[in-house]
């Protein structure tokens, strides 16, 4: 993905949950329909997808799925944080709406 500029994260995002939805929607936008074969014998799945669902208790929820490539060497590093093992899904930038406050 295009480089992240922290100042582009909207200032009113005030929780990890909102940050997660924002980030997942930005990755979904940048992936632009890219798919991955995640389950043998099944159809391709979107690399990142944010959906809205009404679940069993009748509440609205975001449903987020992502297949983010990772670097196993970085994952097993004794000096890096786990999230630093994530590799880019694409070199494309997300829609411009994700770069403004």
C-alpha positions in Angstrom: 0.0 0.0 0.0 1.1 3.6 -0.4 2.9 5.0 2.5 0.8 5.9 5.5 0.9 9.5 6.7 -0.3 9.5 10.3 -1.7 13.0 10.0 -4.1 11.6 7.4 -5.9 9.6 10.0 -9.0 11.6 10.9 -8.5 13.4 14.2 -11.9 12.4 15.4 -11.0 8.7 15.4 -10.8 8.2 19.1 -10.8 4.4 19.6 -9.0 1.3 18.4 -12.4 0.0 17.0 -12.8 3.1 14.8 -9.2 2.9 13.8 -9.6 -0.7 12.8 -12.7 0.0 10.6 -10.9 3.1 9.0 -7.8 1.1 8.3 -9.7 -1.9 6.9 -11.8 0.3 4.6 -8.6 2.0 3.4 -6.9 -1.4 2.6 -10.1 -2.6 0.9 -10.1 0.6 -1.2 -6.5 0.2 -2.1 -6.9 -3.5 -2.9 -9.5 -2.5 -5.4 -11.2 -5.9 -5.7 -8.0 -8.0 -5.5 -8.7 -11.6 -4.4 -6.8 -14.4 -2.8 -7.5 -18.2 -2.9 -7.7 -18.7 0.9 -9.5 -22.0 1.1 -8.5 -24.9 -1.2 -11.3 -25.8 -3.6 -13.3 -22.7 -2.8 -13.7 -19.5 -4.8 -11.4 -16.6 -4.4 -12.0 -14.3 -1.4 -11.4 -10.5 -1.3 -8.0 -9.6 0.2 -9.8 -7.2 2.5 -13.5 -6.7 3.0 -15.6 -4.6 5.4 -19.2 -5.5 5.5 -22.2 -4.6 7.7 -24.4 -7.3 9.2 -27.3 -7.7 11.6 -26.2 -10.5 13.9 -28.3 -12.9 16.0 -28.9 -10.5 18.8 -30.3 -8.0 16.3 -27.4 -5.5 16.6 -25.6 -4.0 13.6 -22.0 -4.9 13.3 -19.0 -4.4 11.1 -17.7 -7.7 9.8 -14.0 -7.3 8.8 -12.0 -10.0 7.0 -8.5 -9.6 5.7 -5.8 -11.8 4.2 -2.7 -9.7 4.7 0.5 -11.2 3.4 3.2 -11.6 6.0 6.9 -12.0 6.3 7.6 -15.1 8.5 11.2 -14.0 9.3 9.8 -10.7 10.6 7.0 -12.5 12.5 9.6 -14.5 14.3 11.9 -11.6 15.0 13.0 -11.0 18.6 13.3 -7.3 18.1 10.2 -6.3 16.0 6.5 -6.1 17.0 4.2 -8.6 15.4 2.4 -6.1 13.2 5.6 -5.2 11.5 5.5 -8.6 9.8 2.6 -7.4 7.6 3.4 -6.9 4.0 1.7 -4.7 1.5 -1.4 -5.9 -0.2 -0.8 -3.5 -3.1 1.3 -0.5 -4.0 -1.8 1.5 -4.9 -3.1 4.2 -2.7 -6.6 4.1 -1.2 -9.3 6.5 -2.4 -8.5 10.1 -1.6 -11.3 10.2 1.0 -8.9 8.2 3.2 -6.3 10.9 3.1 -8.3 13.7 4.4 -9.6 14.7 7.8 
